[in-house]
Amino acid sequence: MRLDKFLKVSRVIKRRTIANEAADGGRISVNGKITKPSYDVKVGDVVEIKFGDKISKFEITKIPAREGEECIKVL
């Protein structure tokens, strides 16, 4: 599943376009590397998102089949 779609489905970011803009702006990294919105996420990936002064970091525990499923572990 694409990174931007995963962030929307997991409800980390409300809209896919916002997730897309954040990734294009270099504010999202996966496993320590800045990634594009088209990055294919996998179970075990550690995602870090910079929201202004705050940094949210979580690990992907599963790829959700539908919106709202529990799929991340906050680090």
CHARMM internal coordinates of N, CA and C (Angstrom, degrees):
IC EDIT
DIST 1 N 1 CA 1.4499
DIST 1 CA 1 C 1.5286
ANGL 1 N 1 CA 1 C 107.94
DIST 1 C 2 N 1.3189
ANGL 1 CA 1 C 2 N 115.28
DIHE 1 N 1 CA 1 C 2 N 140.09
DIST 2 N 2 CA 1.4682
ANGL 1 C 2 N 2 CA 120.97
DIHE 1 CA 1 C 2 N 2 CA 179.15
DIST 2 CA 2 C 1.5326
ANGL 2 N 2 CA 2 C 110.74
DIHE 1 C 2 N 2 CA 2 C -63.88
DIST 2 C 3 N 1.3233
ANGL 2 CA 2 C 3 N 116.11
DIHE 2 N 2 CA 2 C 3 N 149.64
DIST 3 N 3 CA 1.4611
ANGL 2 C 3 N 3 CA 121.71
DIHE 2 CA 2 C 3 N 3 CA -179.78
DIST 3 CA 3 C 1.5193
ANGL 3 N 3 CA 3 C 112.15
DIHE 2 C 3 N 3 CA 3 C -58.90
DIST 3 C 4 N 1.3298
ANGL 3 CA 3 C 4 N 118.08
DIHE 3 N 3 CA 3 C 4 N -47.13
DIST 4 N 4 CA 1.4631
ANGL 3 C 4 N 4 CA 120.02
DIHE 3 CA 3 C 4 N 4 CA -177.90
DIST 4 CA 4 C 1.5302
ANGL 4 N 4 CA 4 C 111.59
DIHE 3 C 4 N 4 CA 4 C -64.17
DIST 4 C 5 N 1.3179
ANGL 4 CA 4 C 5 N 117.40
DIHE 4 N 4 CA 4 C 5 N -38.77
DIST 5 N 5 CA 1.4619
ANGL 4 C 5 N 5 CA 120.66
DIHE 4 CA 4 C 5 N 5 CA 177.88
DIST 5 CA 5 C 1.5241
ANGL 5 N 5 CA 5 C 110.75
DIHE 4 C 5 N 5 CA 5 C -68.73
DIST 5 C 6 N 1.3364
ANGL 5 CA 5 C 6 N 117.41
DIHE 5 N 5 CA 5 C 6 N -40.42
DIST 6 N 6 CA 1.4652
ANGL 5 C 6 N 6 CA 121.11
DIHE 5 CA 5 C 6 N 6 CA 178.36
DIST 6 CA 6 C 1.5252
ANGL 6 N 6 CA 6 C 111.29
DIHE 5 C 6 N 6 CA 6 C -60.13
DIST 6 C 7 N 1.3210
ANGL 6 CA 6 C 7 N 117.33
DIHE 6 N 6 CA 6 C 7 N -44.28
DIST 7 N 7 CA 1.4661
ANGL 6 C 7 N 7 CA 120.45
DIHE 6 CA 6 C 7 N 7 CA -179.22
DIST 7 CA 7 C 1.5215
ANGL 7 N 7 CA 7 C 111.34
DIHE 6 C 7 N 7 CA 7 C -62.78
DIST 7 C 8 N 1.3221
ANGL 7 CA 7 C 8 N 117.62
DIHE 7 N 7 CA 7 C 8 N -34.94
DIST 8 N 8 CA 1.4549
ANGL 7 C 8 N 8 CA 120.99
DIHE 7 CA 7 C 8 N 8 CA 178.13
DIST 8 CA 8 C 1.5250
ANGL 8 N 8 CA 8 C 111.20
DIHE 7 C 8 N 8 CA 8 C -73.88
DIST 8 C 9 N 1.3282
ANGL 8 CA 8 C 9 N 117.80
DIHE 8 N 8 CA 8 C 9 N -47.08
DIST 9 N 9 CA 1.4576
ANGL 8 C 9 N 9 CA 121.99
DIHE 8 CA 8 C 9 N 9 CA -177.87
DIST 9 CA 9 C 1.5342
ANGL 9 N 9 CA 9 C 111.11
DIHE 8 C 9 N 9 CA 9 C -65.28
DIST 9 C 10 N 1.3267
ANGL 9 CA 9 C 10 N 117.19
DIHE 9 N 9 CA 9 C 10 N -36.34
DIST 10 N 10 CA 1.4622
ANGL 9 C 10 N 10 CA 120.65
DIHE 9 CA 9 C 10 N 10 CA 179.98
DIST 10 CA 10 C 1.5241
ANGL 10 N 10 CA 10 C 111.99
DIHE 9 C 10 N 10 CA 10 C -80.38
DIST 10 C 11 N 1.3346
ANGL 10 CA 10 C 11 N 116.48
DIHE 10 N 10 CA 10 C 11 N -4.47
DIST 11 N 11 CA 1.4647
ANGL 10 C 11 N 11 CA 124.36
DIHE 10 CA 10 C 11 N 11 CA 178.22
DIST 11 CA 11 C 1.5234
ANGL 11 N 11 CA 11 C 113.48
DIHE 10 C 11 N 11 CA 11 C 65.88
DIST 11 C 12 N 1.3215
ANGL 11 CA 11 C 12 N 116.11
DIHE 11 N 11 CA 11 C 12 N 27.93
DIST 12 N 12 CA 1.4642
ANGL 11 C 12 N 12 CA 120.71
DIHE 11 CA 11 C 12 N 12 CA 172.61
DIST 12 CA 12 C 1.5208
ANGL 12 N 12 CA 12 C 108.43
DIHE 11 C 12 N 12 CA 12 C -75.85
DIST 12 C 13 N 1.3306
ANGL 12 CA 12 C 13 N 116.54
DIHE 12 N 12 CA 12 C 13 N -42.05
DIST 13 N 13 CA 1.4668
ANGL 12 C 13 N 13 CA 123.36
DIHE 12 CA 12 C 13 N 13 CA 175.74
DIST 13 CA 13 C 1.5270
ANGL 13 N 13 CA 13 C 106.76
DIHE 12 C 13 N 13 CA 13 C -124.63
DIST 13 C 14 N 1.3373
ANGL 13 CA 13 C 14 N 116.62
DIHE 13 N 13 CA 13 C 14 N 136.22
DIST 14 N 14 CA 1.4670
ANGL 13 C 14 N 14 CA 120.58
DIHE 13 CA 13 C 14 N 14 CA -171.75
DIST 14 CA 14 C 1.5173
ANGL 14 N 14 CA 14 C 114.76
DIHE 13 C 14 N 14 CA 14 C -66.34
DIST 14 C 15 N 1.3413
ANGL 14 CA 14 C 15 N 117.04
DIHE 14 N 14 CA 14 C 15 N -39.61
DIST 15 N 15 CA 1.4629
ANGL 14 C 15 N 15 CA 119.20
DIHE 14 CA 14 C 15 N 15 CA -176.07
DIST 15 CA 15 C 1.5185
ANGL 15 N 15 CA 15 C 111.00
DIHE 14 C 15 N 15 CA 15 C -124.00
DIST 15 C 16 N 1.3213
ANGL 15 CA 15 C 16 N 115.53
DIHE 15 N 15 CA 15 C 16 N 144.99
DIST 16 N 16 CA 1.4609
ANGL 15 C 16 N 16 CA 121.14
DIHE 15 CA 15 C 16 N 16 CA -178.36
DIST 16 CA 16 C 1.5256
ANGL 16 N 16 CA 16 C 111.41
DIHE 15 C 16 N 16 CA 16 C -64.85
DIST 16 C 17 N 1.3229
ANGL 16 CA 16 C 17 N 118.14
DIHE 16 N 16 CA 16 C 17 N -34.37
DIST 17 N 17 CA 1.4651
ANGL 16 C 17 N 17 CA 120.25
DIHE 16 CA 16 C 17 N 17 CA 179.54
DIST 17 CA 17 C 1.5221
ANGL 17 N 17 CA 17 C 111.14
DIHE 16 C 17 N 17 CA 17 C -65.46
DIST 17 C 18 N 1.3314
ANGL 17 CA 17 C 18 N 117.30
DIHE 17 N 17 CA 17 C 18 N -35.68
DIST 18 N 18 CA 1.4669
ANGL 17 C 18 N 18 CA 121.15
DIHE 17 CA 17 C 18 N 18 CA 177.03
DIST 18 CA 18 C 1.5237
ANGL 18 N 18 CA 18 C 109.67
DIHE 17 C 18 N 18 CA 18 C -67.35
DIST 18 C 19 N 1.3294
ANGL 18 CA 18 C 19 N 117.22
DIHE 18 N 18 CA 18 C 19 N -42.30
DIST 19 N 19 CA 1.4647
ANGL 18 C 19 N 19 CA 121.73
DIHE 18 CA 18 C 19 N 19 CA 177.18
DIST 19 CA 19 C 1.5292
ANGL 19 N 19 CA 19 C 110.12
DIHE 18 C 19 N 19 CA 19 C -61.99
DIST 19 C 20 N 1.3219
ANGL 19 CA 19 C 20 N 116.10
DIHE 19 N 19 CA 19 C 20 N -39.93
DIST 20 N 20 CA 1.4576
ANGL 19 C 20 N 20 CA 122.02
DIHE 19 CA 19 C 20 N 20 CA 178.70
DIST 20 CA 20 C 1.5315
ANGL 20 N 20 CA 20 C 110.98
DIHE 19 C 20 N 20 CA 20 C -62.83
DIST 20 C 21 N 1.3269
ANGL 20 CA 20 C 21 N 116.50
DIHE 20 N 20 CA 20 C 21 N -45.90
DIST 21 N 21 CA 1.4684
ANGL 20 C 21 N 21 CA 121.35
DIHE 20 CA 20 C 21 N 21 CA 179.76
DIST 21 CA 21 C 1.5256
ANGL 21 N 21 CA 21 C 111.34
DIHE 20 C 21 N 21 CA 21 C -65.46
DIST 21 C 22 N 1.3287
ANGL 21 CA 21 C 22 N 117.37
DIHE 21 N 21 CA 21 C 22 N -39.38
DIST 22 N 22 CA 1.4673
ANGL 21 C 22 N 22 CA 120.92
DIHE 21 CA 21 C 22 N 22 CA 179.28
DIST 22 CA 22 C 1.5298
ANGL 22 N 22 CA 22 C 110.60
DIHE 21 C 22 N 22 CA 22 C -63.84
DIST 22 C 23 N 1.3190
ANGL 22 CA 22 C 23 N 116.95
DIHE 22 N 22 CA 22 C 23 N -42.63
DIST 23 N 23 CA 1.4674
ANGL 22 C 23 N 23 CA 120.76
DIHE 22 CA 22 C 23 N 23 CA 179.15
DIST 23 CA 23 C 1.5274
ANGL 23 N 23 CA 23 C 110.90
DIHE 22 C 23 N 23 CA 23 C -67.41
DIST 23 C 24 N 1.3314
ANGL 23 CA 23 C 24 N 117.10
DIHE 23 N 23 CA 23 C 24 N -41.88
DIST 24 N 24 CA 1.4678
ANGL 23 C 24 N 24 CA 120.56
DIHE 23 CA 23 C 24 N 24 CA 178.33
DIST 24 CA 24 C 1.5281
ANGL 24 N 24 CA 24 C 111.22
DIHE 23 C 24 N 24 CA 24 C -64.74
DIST 24 C 25 N 1.3299
ANGL 24 CA 24 C 25 N 116.98
DIHE 24 N 24 CA 24 C 25 N -30.00
DIST 25 N 25 CA 1.4634
ANGL 24 C 25 N 25 CA 121.99
DIHE 24 CA 24 C 25 N 25 CA -179.91
DIST 25 CA 25 C 1.5124
ANGL 25 N 25 CA 25 C 113.80
DIHE 24 C 25 N 25 CA 25 C -82.28
DIST 25 C 26 N 1.3381
ANGL 25 CA 25 C 26 N 117.77
DIHE 25 N 25 CA 25 C 26 N 0.06
DIST 26 N 26 CA 1.4626
ANGL 25 C 26 N 26 CA 120.98
DIHE 25 CA 25 C 26 N 26 CA 177.46
DIST 26 CA 26 C 1.5170
ANGL 26 N 26 CA 26 C 113.54
DIHE 25 C 26 N 26 CA 26 C 78.99
DIST 26 C 27 N 1.3327
ANGL 26 CA 26 C 27 N 118.09
DIHE 26 N 26 CA 26 C 27 N 20.45
DIST 27 N 27 CA 1.4617
ANGL 26 C 27 N 27 CA 120.63
DIHE 26 CA 26 C 27 N 27 CA -178.34
DIST 27 CA 27 C 1.5205
ANGL 27 N 27 CA 27 C 112.95
DIHE 26 C 27 N 27 CA 27 C -95.67
DIST 27 C 28 N 1.3335
ANGL 27 CA 27 C 28 N 117.96
DIHE 27 N 27 CA 27 C 28 N -1.25
DIST 28 N 28 CA 1.4592
ANGL 27 C 28 N 28 CA 121.13
DIHE 27 CA 27 C 28 N 28 CA 179.63
DIST 28 CA 28 C 1.5268
ANGL 28 N 28 CA 28 C 109.02
DIHE 27 C 28 N 28 CA 28 C -122.09
DIST 28 C 29 N 1.3350
ANGL 28 CA 28 C 29 N 115.09
DIHE 28 N 28 CA 28 C 29 N 129.51
DIST 29 N 29 CA 1.4577
ANGL 28 C 29 N 29 CA 119.57
DIHE 28 CA 28 C 29 N 29 CA 176.08
DIST 29 CA 29 C 1.5263
ANGL 29 N 29 CA 29 C 109.07
DIHE 28 C 29 N 29 CA 29 C -127.26
DIST 29 C 30 N 1.3233
ANGL 29 CA 29 C 30 N 115.46
DIHE 29 N 29 CA 29 C 30 N 147.22
DIST 30 N 30 CA 1.4588
ANGL 29 C 30 N 30 CA 122.20
DIHE 29 CA 29 C 30 N 30 CA 177.59
DIST 30 CA 30 C 1.5205
ANGL 30 N 30 CA 30 C 107.14
DIHE 29 C 30 N 30 CA 30 C -122.39
DIST 30 C 31 N 1.3217
ANGL 30 CA 30 C 31 N 115.87
DIHE 30 N 30 CA 30 C 31 N 124.15
DIST 31 N 31 CA 1.4699
ANGL 30 C 31 N 31 CA 122.63
DIHE 30 CA 30 C 31 N 31 CA -178.18
DIST 31 CA 31 C 1.5354
ANGL 31 N 31 CA 31 C 111.61
DIHE 30 C 31 N 31 CA 31 C 54.43
DIST 31 C 32 N 1.3304
ANGL 31 CA 31 C 32 N 116.12
DIHE 31 N 31 CA 31 C 32 N 37.63
DIST 32 N 32 CA 1.4545
ANGL 31 C 32 N 32 CA 121.38
DIHE 31 CA 31 C 32 N 32 CA 175.97
DIST 32 CA 32 C 1.5184
ANGL 32 N 32 CA 32 C 115.80
DIHE 31 C 32 N 32 CA 32 C 84.87
DIST 32 C 33 N 1.3253
ANGL 32 CA 32 C 33 N 118.20
DIHE 32 N 32 CA 32 C 33 N 0.38
DIST 33 N 33 CA 1.4638
ANGL 32 C 33 N 33 CA 121.40
DIHE 32 CA 32 C 33 N 33 CA -179.47
DIST 33 CA 33 C 1.5220
ANGL 33 N 33 CA 33 C 109.77
DIHE 32 C 33 N 33 CA 33 C -117.24
DIST 33 C 34 N 1.3250
ANGL 33 CA 33 C 34 N 116.94
DIHE 33 N 33 CA 33 C 34 N 134.42
DIST 34 N 34 CA 1.4636
ANGL 33 C 34 N 34 CA 121.00
DIHE 33 CA 33 C 34 N 34 CA 176.34
DIST 34 CA 34 C 1.5208
ANGL 34 N 34 CA 34 C 107.84
DIHE 33 C 34 N 34 CA 34 C -66.65
DIST 34 C 35 N 1.3367
ANGL 34 CA 34 C 35 N 115.34
DIHE 34 N 34 CA 34 C 35 N 133.25
DIST 35 N 35 CA 1.4612
ANGL 34 C 35 N 35 CA 119.59
DIHE 34 CA 34 C 35 N 35 CA -173.42
DIST 35 CA 35 C 1.5178
ANGL 35 N 35 CA 35 C 112.26
DIHE 34 C 35 N 35 CA 35 C -123.48
DIST 35 C 36 N 1.3265
ANGL 35 CA 35 C 36 N 114.78
DIHE 35 N 35 CA 35 C 36 N 165.83
DIST 36 N 36 CA 1.4546
ANGL 35 C 36 N 36 CA 122.76
DIHE 35 CA 35 C 36 N 36 CA 176.18
DIST 36 CA 36 C 1.5306
ANGL 36 N 36 CA 36 C 108.53
DIHE 35 C 36 N 36 CA 36 C -91.96
DIST 36 C 37 N 1.3432
ANGL 36 CA 36 C 37 N 117.42
DIHE 36 N 36 CA 36 C 37 N 162.89
DIST 37 N 37 CA 1.4675
ANGL 36 C 37 N 37 CA 120.34
DIHE 36 CA 36 C 37 N 37 CA 178.79
DIST 37 CA 37 C 1.5275
ANGL 37 N 37 CA 37 C 113.19
DIHE 36 C 37 N 37 CA 37 C -61.85
DIST 37 C 38 N 1.3083
ANGL 37 CA 37 C 38 N 117.97
DIHE 37 N 37 CA 37 C 38 N -22.04
DIST 38 N 38 CA 1.4691
ANGL 37 C 38 N 38 CA 121.41
DIHE 37 CA 37 C 38 N 38 CA -177.05
DIST 38 CA 38 C 1.5318
ANGL 38 N 38 CA 38 C 112.75
DIHE 37 C 38 N 38 CA 38 C -86.28
DIST 38 C 39 N 1.3284
ANGL 38 CA 38 C 39 N 118.31
DIHE 38 N 38 CA 38 C 39 N 1.23
DIST 39 N 39 CA 1.4652
ANGL 38 C 39 N 39 CA 121.43
DIHE 38 CA 38 C 39 N 39 CA 179.64
DIST 39 CA 39 C 1.5275
ANGL 39 N 39 CA 39 C 109.51
DIHE 38 C 39 N 39 CA 39 C -57.48
DIST 39 C 40 N 1.3246
ANGL 39 CA 39 C 40 N 117.26
DIHE 39 N 39 CA 39 C 40 N 134.26
DIST 40 N 40 CA 1.4583
ANGL 39 C 40 N 40 CA 122.47
DIHE 39 CA 39 C 40 N 40 CA -179.40
DIST 40 CA 40 C 1.5290
ANGL 40 N 40 CA 40 C 109.14
DIHE 39 C 40 N 40 CA 40 C -88.41
DIST 40 C 41 N 1.3413
ANGL 40 CA 40 C 41 N 116.93
DIHE 40 N 40 CA 40 C 41 N 106.31
DIST 41 N 41 CA 1.4658
ANGL 40 C 41 N 41 CA 120.90
DIHE 40 CA 40 C 41 N 41 CA -176.89
DIST 41 CA 41 C 1.5161
ANGL 41 N 41 CA 41 C 110.72
DIHE 40 C 41 N 41 CA 41 C -73.44
DIST 41 C 42 N 1.3474
ANGL 41 CA 41 C 42 N 115.18
DIHE 41 N 41 CA 41 C 42 N 151.07
DIST 42 N 42 CA 1.4556
ANGL 41 C 42 N 42 CA 122.75
DIHE 41 CA 41 C 42 N 42 CA 179.86
DIST 42 CA 42 C 1.5233
ANGL 42 N 42 CA 42 C 108.46
DIHE 41 C 42 N 42 CA 42 C -132.78
DIST 42 C 43 N 1.3269
ANGL 42 CA 42 C 43 N 116.16
DIHE 42 N 42 CA 42 C 43 N 158.78
DIST 43 N 43 CA 1.4532
ANGL 42 C 43 N 43 CA 121.08
DIHE 42 CA 42 C 43 N 43 CA 175.62
DIST 43 CA 43 C 1.5266
ANGL 43 N 43 CA 43 C 108.15
DIHE 42 C 43 N 43 CA 43 C -62.06
DIST 43 C 44 N 1.3278
ANGL 43 CA 43 C 44 N 116.58
DIHE 43 N 43 CA 43 C 44 N 133.45
DIST 44 N 44 CA 1.4657
ANGL 43 C 44 N 44 CA 121.54
DIHE 43 CA 43 C 44 N 44 CA -179.42
DIST 44 CA 44 C 1.5155
ANGL 44 N 44 CA 44 C 113.86
DIHE 43 C 44 N 44 CA 44 C 99.79
DIST 44 C 45 N 1.3277
ANGL 44 CA 44 C 45 N 118.09
DIHE 44 N 44 CA 44 C 45 N -13.04
DIST 45 N 45 CA 1.4687
ANGL 44 C 45 N 45 CA 121.41
DIHE 44 CA 44 C 45 N 45 CA 176.99
DIST 45 CA 45 C 1.5241
ANGL 45 N 45 CA 45 C 109.61
DIHE 44 C 45 N 45 CA 45 C -65.76
DIST 45 C 46 N 1.3340
ANGL 45 CA 45 C 46 N 116.19
DIHE 45 N 45 CA 45 C 46 N 140.56
DIST 46 N 46 CA 1.4665
ANGL 45 C 46 N 46 CA 122.11
DIHE 45 CA 45 C 46 N 46 CA 175.54
DIST 46 CA 46 C 1.5246
ANGL 46 N 46 CA 46 C 107.47
DIHE 45 C 46 N 46 CA 46 C -105.36
DIST 46 C 47 N 1.3375
ANGL 46 CA 46 C 47 N 115.71
DIHE 46 N 46 CA 46 C 47 N 118.87
DIST 47 N 47 CA 1.4643
ANGL 46 C 47 N 47 CA 122.41
DIHE 46 CA 46 C 47 N 47 CA -176.40
DIST 47 CA 47 C 1.5193
ANGL 47 N 47 CA 47 C 108.65
DIHE 46 C 47 N 47 CA 47 C -105.82
DIST 47 C 48 N 1.3281
ANGL 47 CA 47 C 48 N 115.90
DIHE 47 N 47 CA 47 C 48 N 135.58
DIST 48 N 48 CA 1.4616
ANGL 47 C 48 N 48 CA 122.05
DIHE 47 CA 47 C 48 N 48 CA 178.14
DIST 48 CA 48 C 1.5303
ANGL 48 N 48 CA 48 C 108.25
DIHE 47 C 48 N 48 CA 48 C -126.30
DIST 48 C 49 N 1.3431
ANGL 48 CA 48 C 49 N 116.33
DIHE 48 N 48 CA 48 C 49 N 125.64
DIST 49 N 49 CA 1.4551
ANGL 48 C 49 N 49 CA 121.79
DIHE 48 CA 48 C 49 N 49 CA -177.99
DIST 49 CA 49 C 1.5182
ANGL 49 N 49 CA 49 C 109.04
DIHE 48 C 49 N 49 CA 49 C -121.74
DIST 49 C 50 N 1.3310
ANGL 49 CA 49 C 50 N 116.32
DIHE 49 N 49 CA 49 C 50 N 131.07
DIST 50 N 50 CA 1.4639
ANGL 49 C 50 N 50 CA 121.40
DIHE 49 CA 49 C 50 N 50 CA 178.72
DIST 50 CA 50 C 1.5208
ANGL 50 N 50 CA 50 C 109.51
DIHE 49 C 50 N 50 CA 50 C -99.76
DIST 50 C 51 N 1.3422
ANGL 50 CA 50 C 51 N 116.16
DIHE 50 N 50 CA 50 C 51 N 116.12
DIST 51 N 51 CA 1.4601
ANGL 50 C 51 N 51 CA 123.19
DIHE 50 CA 50 C 51 N 51 CA 175.86
DIST 51 CA 51 C 1.5187
ANGL 51 N 51 CA 51 C 107.23
DIHE 50 C 51 N 51 CA 51 C -111.74
DIST 51 C 52 N 1.3192
ANGL 51 CA 51 C 52 N 118.71
DIHE 51 N 51 CA 51 C 52 N 92.53
DIST 52 N 52 CA 1.4646
ANGL 51 C 52 N 52 CA 120.99
DIHE 51 CA 51 C 52 N 52 CA -177.88
DIST 52 CA 52 C 1.5165
ANGL 52 N 52 CA 52 C 110.39
DIHE 51 C 52 N 52 CA 52 C 62.11
DIST 52 C 53 N 1.3354
ANGL 52 CA 52 C 53 N 117.15
DIHE 52 N 52 CA 52 C 53 N -117.27
DIST 53 N 53 CA 1.4703
ANGL 52 C 53 N 53 CA 121.92
DIHE 52 CA 52 C 53 N 53 CA 179.52
DIST 53 CA 53 C 1.5232
ANGL 53 N 53 CA 53 C 112.67
DIHE 52 C 53 N 53 CA 53 C -86.89
DIST 53 C 54 N 1.3215
ANGL 53 CA 53 C 54 N 116.97
DIHE 53 N 53 CA 53 C 54 N -14.45
DIST 54 N 54 CA 1.4667
ANGL 53 C 54 N 54 CA 121.12
DIHE 53 CA 53 C 54 N 54 CA -176.52
DIST 54 CA 54 C 1.5152
ANGL 54 N 54 CA 54 C 111.13
DIHE 53 C 54 N 54 CA 54 C -92.61
DIST 54 C 55 N 1.3288
ANGL 54 CA 54 C 55 N 114.44
DIHE 54 N 54 CA 54 C 55 N 149.21
DIST 55 N 55 CA 1.4650
ANGL 54 C 55 N 55 CA 121.08
DIHE 54 CA 54 C 55 N 55 CA 175.11
DIST 55 CA 55 C 1.5156
ANGL 55 N 55 CA 55 C 107.74
DIHE 54 C 55 N 55 CA 55 C -125.69
DIST 55 C 56 N 1.3312
ANGL 55 CA 55 C 56 N 116.59
DIHE 55 N 55 CA 55 C 56 N 123.63
DIST 56 N 56 CA 1.4636
ANGL 55 C 56 N 56 CA 122.49
DIHE 55 CA 55 C 56 N 56 CA 176.47
DIST 56 CA 56 C 1.5189
ANGL 56 N 56 CA 56 C 107.98
DIHE 55 C 56 N 56 CA 56 C -104.04
DIST 56 C 57 N 1.3308
ANGL 56 CA 56 C 57 N 115.57
DIHE 56 N 56 CA 56 C 57 N 128.96
DIST 57 N 57 CA 1.4546
ANGL 56 C 57 N 57 CA 120.61
DIHE 56 CA 56 C 57 N 57 CA -177.94
DIST 57 CA 57 C 1.5249
ANGL 57 N 57 CA 57 C 108.27
DIHE 56 C 57 N 57 CA 57 C -129.62
DIST 57 C 58 N 1.3397
ANGL 57 CA 57 C 58 N 116.72
DIHE 57 N 57 CA 57 C 58 N 130.51
DIST 58 N 58 CA 1.4566
ANGL 57 C 58 N 58 CA 120.86
DIHE 57 CA 57 C 58 N 58 CA 179.53
DIST 58 CA 58 C 1.5155
ANGL 58 N 58 CA 58 C 110.38
DIHE 57 C 58 N 58 CA 58 C -150.30
DIST 58 C 59 N 1.3375
ANGL 58 CA 58 C 59 N 114.70
DIHE 58 N 58 CA 58 C 59 N 160.95
DIST 59 N 59 CA 1.4608
ANGL 58 C 59 N 59 CA 122.02
DIHE 58 CA 58 C 59 N 59 CA 178.16
DIST 59 CA 59 C 1.5251
ANGL 59 N 59 CA 59 C 108.67
DIHE 58 C 59 N 59 CA 59 C -110.01
DIST 59 C 60 N 1.3190
ANGL 59 CA 59 C 60 N 116.52
DIHE 59 N 59 CA 59 C 60 N 140.55
DIST 60 N 60 CA 1.4577
ANGL 59 C 60 N 60 CA 121.68
DIHE 59 CA 59 C 60 N 60 CA 178.59
DIST 60 CA 60 C 1.5282
ANGL 60 N 60 CA 60 C 108.18
DIHE 59 C 60 N 60 CA 60 C -82.85
DIST 60 C 61 N 1.3457
ANGL 60 CA 60 C 61 N 116.63
DIHE 60 N 60 CA 60 C 61 N 119.87
DIST 61 N 61 CA 1.4651
ANGL 60 C 61 N 61 CA 121.22
DIHE 60 CA 60 C 61 N 61 CA -178.91
DIST 61 CA 61 C 1.5195
ANGL 61 N 61 CA 61 C 112.58
DIHE 60 C 61 N 61 CA 61 C -96.17
DIST 61 C 62 N 1.3448
ANGL 61 CA 61 C 62 N 116.65
DIHE 61 N 61 CA 61 C 62 N -26.38
DIST 62 N 62 CA 1.4651
ANGL 61 C 62 N 62 CA 120.44
DIHE 61 CA 61 C 62 N 62 CA 174.62
DIST 62 CA 62 C 1.5188
ANGL 62 N 62 CA 62 C 109.24
DIHE 61 C 62 N 62 CA 62 C -161.89
DIST 62 C 63 N 1.3166
ANGL 62 CA 62 C 63 N 115.56
DIHE 62 N 62 CA 62 C 63 N 159.49
DIST 63 N 63 CA 1.4635
ANGL 62 C 63 N 63 CA 121.23
DIHE 62 CA 62 C 63 N 63 CA 176.74
DIST 63 CA 63 C 1.5285
ANGL 63 N 63 CA 63 C 106.81
DIHE 62 C 63 N 63 CA 63 C -91.39
DIST 63 C 64 N 1.3448
ANGL 63 CA 63 C 64 N 118.05
DIHE 63 N 63 CA 63 C 64 N 117.95
DIST 64 N 64 CA 1.4642
ANGL 63 C 64 N 64 CA 120.08
DIHE 63 CA 63 C 64 N 64 CA -175.32
DIST 64 CA 64 C 1.5293
ANGL 64 N 64 CA 64 C 112.84
DIHE 63 C 64 N 64 CA 64 C -71.99
DIST 64 C 65 N 1.3365
ANGL 64 CA 64 C 65 N 115.36
DIHE 64 N 64 CA 64 C 65 N 142.87
DIST 65 N 65 CA 1.4599
ANGL 64 C 65 N 65 CA 120.73
DIHE 64 CA 64 C 65 N 65 CA 177.05
DIST 65 CA 65 C 1.5245
ANGL 65 N 65 CA 65 C 110.74
DIHE 64 C 65 N 65 CA 65 C -84.29
DIST 65 C 66 N 1.3460
ANGL 65 CA 65 C 66 N 115.73
DIHE 65 N 65 CA 65 C 66 N -28.83
DIST 66 N 66 CA 1.4665
ANGL 65 C 66 N 66 CA 120.04
DIHE 65 CA 65 C 66 N 66 CA 178.65
DIST 66 CA 66 C 1.5187
ANGL 66 N 66 CA 66 C 109.10
DIHE 65 C 66 N 66 CA 66 C -143.89
DIST 66 C 67 N 1.3064
ANGL 66 CA 66 C 67 N 115.76
DIHE 66 N 66 CA 66 C 67 N 164.01
DIST 67 N 67 CA 1.4590
ANGL 66 C 67 N 67 CA 121.77
DIHE 66 CA 66 C 67 N 67 CA -176.24
DIST 67 CA 67 C 1.5263
ANGL 67 N 67 CA 67 C 111.51
DIHE 66 C 67 N 67 CA 67 C -64.60
DIST 67 C 68 N 1.3302
ANGL 67 CA 67 C 68 N 115.96
DIHE 67 N 67 CA 67 C 68 N 138.73
DIST 68 N 68 CA 1.4528
ANGL 67 C 68 N 68 CA 121.58
DIHE 67 CA 67 C 68 N 68 CA 174.90
DIST 68 CA 68 C 1.5156
ANGL 68 N 68 CA 68 C 115.23
DIHE 67 C 68 N 68 CA 68 C 97.41
DIST 68 C 69 N 1.3266
ANGL 68 CA 68 C 69 N 118.82
DIHE 68 N 68 CA 68 C 69 N -8.00
DIST 69 N 69 CA 1.4656
ANGL 68 C 69 N 69 CA 120.71
DIHE 68 CA 68 C 69 N 69 CA 178.64
DIST 69 CA 69 C 1.5275
ANGL 69 N 69 CA 69 C 109.72
DIHE 68 C 69 N 69 CA 69 C -70.54
DIST 69 C 70 N 1.3237
ANGL 69 CA 69 C 70 N 116.34
DIHE 69 N 69 CA 69 C 70 N 146.72
DIST 70 N 70 CA 1.4597
ANGL 69 C 70 N 70 CA 122.07
DIHE 69 CA 69 C 70 N 70 CA 176.17
DIST 70 CA 70 C 1.5281
ANGL 70 N 70 CA 70 C 107.85
DIHE 69 C 70 N 70 CA 70 C -70.51
DIST 70 C 71 N 1.3535
ANGL 70 CA 70 C 71 N 116.63
DIHE 70 N 70 CA 70 C 71 N 119.80
DIST 71 N 71 CA 1.4542
ANGL 70 C 71 N 71 CA 117.90
DIHE 70 CA 70 C 71 N 71 CA -174.29
DIST 71 CA 71 C 1.5286
ANGL 71 N 71 CA 71 C 113.18
DIHE 70 C 71 N 71 CA 71 C -143.81
DIST 71 C 72 N 1.3528
ANGL 71 CA 71 C 72 N 117.89
DIHE 71 N 71 CA 71 C 72 N 4.72
DIST 72 N 72 CA 1.4588
ANGL 71 C 72 N 72 CA 119.83
DIHE 71 CA 71 C 72 N 72 CA -179.82
DIST 72 CA 72 C 1.5215
ANGL 72 N 72 CA 72 C 110.38
DIHE 71 C 72 N 72 CA 72 C -132.16
DIST 72 C 73 N 1.3496
ANGL 72 CA 72 C 73 N 115.12
DIHE 72 N 72 CA 72 C 73 N 156.33
DIST 73 N 73 CA 1.4616
ANGL 72 C 73 N 73 CA 122.49
DIHE 72 CA 72 C 73 N 73 CA 173.13
DIST 73 CA 73 C 1.5118
ANGL 73 N 73 CA 73 C 106.96
DIHE 72 C 73 N 73 CA 73 C -124.05
DIST 73 C 74 N 1.3434
ANGL 73 CA 73 C 74 N 117.19
DIHE 73 N 73 CA 73 C 74 N 117.75
DIST 74 N 74 CA 1.4568
ANGL 73 C 74 N 74 CA 121.95
DIHE 73 CA 73 C 74 N 74 CA -177.89
DIST 74 CA 74 C 1.5264
ANGL 74 N 74 CA 74 C 109.14
DIHE 73 C 74 N 74 CA 74 C -70.93
DIST 74 C 75 N 1.3222
ANGL 74 CA 74 C 75 N 115.74
DIHE 74 N 74 CA 74 C 75 N 134.21
DIST 75 N 75 CA 1.4693
ANGL 74 C 75 N 75 CA 120.83
DIHE 74 CA 74 C 75 N 75 CA 178.88
DIST 75 CA 75 C 1.5090
ANGL 75 N 75 CA 75 C 111.68
DIHE 74 C 75 N 75 CA 75 C -103.60
END
COOR INIT
IC SEED 1 N 1 CA 1 C
IC BUILD
